[in-house]
Amino acid sequence: MAVPELKWLNGRIKQSRATKKEESRVAEAMGGRRVPGSGALPQSRWAQSFARAGIVPLTDDHQALSPVVDKRARSSMGADITTETHSVEHKRTKHKSISLKQEWLDKIKEVAYLEQRSPMLVLTFESTGEDWVVMPLADYLKVQEKADGK
C-alpha cells in the first residue's frame, strides 16, 4: 500500500528551506546571525506581560533582567536575525507587493526592547532580488548622525 503524499506539508518544507536560506543571506550581509527556531515557540507569557506593561524586570541586585531572560524564550520571541545592535524580523515574498502588518512591528519592537537592541524589519522581494529595511525614524536619525560624525 502506497503512502499518500502530503502536498501541504511538502510545500511548507520547501518554503521553510527557502526562508532559512534567505535569512542566512541577509544575516551574513548585515554581519549578524540567523536565530534558529525563531518564532517556532510561543513567546513566554512572563516576558510578554512585562514588555507590554513597559516594565524592565530587575534581578535581586537591581540589574535589568532582559539580558538574562531564558535564551530559549528569547529566541522563540521573534528575532529572525540578531546583530550587535539590532533585532531583525525578516519577511520575504515572491510577489510584487507585501502588506506591512502592525503586529510584525509590535513583535520586533518587544523583542528588541527585551534584548536591548534597536528593532528592524527587512523585506525581501524575490521577484527583483531587492531587500528593504524598515526601522523607527528615531533610530534612522541616530544612524545618520553617526554617519555624519555628529
Long-range contacts (C-beta under 8 A, 24 or more apart in sequence): 18-92, 19-90, 19-92, 22-90, 22-92, 22-124, 22-126, 23-80, 23-81, 23-90, 26-81, 26-88, 26-90, 26-122, 26-124, 26-131, 27-81, 27-83, 27-88, 29-131, 30-81, 30-83, 30-86, 30-88, 30-122, 31-83, 31-84, 32-81, 32-82, 32-83, 32-84, 32-86, 32-88, 33-81, 33-82, 33-83, 34-80, 34-81, 35-75, 35-79, 35-80, 35-81, 35-82, 36-75, 37-75, 37-76, 38-75, 38-76, 38-77, 38-78, 38-79, 38-80, 39-76, 39-78, 39-80, 40-76, 41-72, 41-73, 41-76, 42-76, 43-73, 43-76, 43-77, 43-78, 43-110, 44-69, 44-70, 44-73, 44-76, 44-77, 46-73, 47-73, 47-74, 47-77, 47-114, 48-110, 51-110, 51-113, 51-114, 52-110, 64-116, 66-113, 66-114, 66-115, 66-116, 67-115, 67-116, 69-114, 74-111, 74-114, 74-115, 77-107, 77-110, 77-111, 77-114, 78-107, 78-108, 78-110, 78-111, 79-108, 79-111, 79-112, 79-115, 81-122, 82-115, 82-117, 83-117, 85-117, 85-118, 86-112, 86-117, 86-118, 86-119, 86-120, 87-111, 87-112, 87-115, 87-117, 87-118, 87-119, 87-120, 88-120, 88-121, 88-122, 89-119, 89-120, 89-121, 89-122, 90-121, 90-122, 90-124, 91-121, 91-122, 91-123, 91-124, 92-123, 92-124, 92-125, 92-126, 93-123, 93-124, 93-125, 93-126, 93-127, 94-126, 94-127, 95-125, 95-127, 96-125, 96-127, 98-123, 98-125, 100-134, 105-134, 109-136
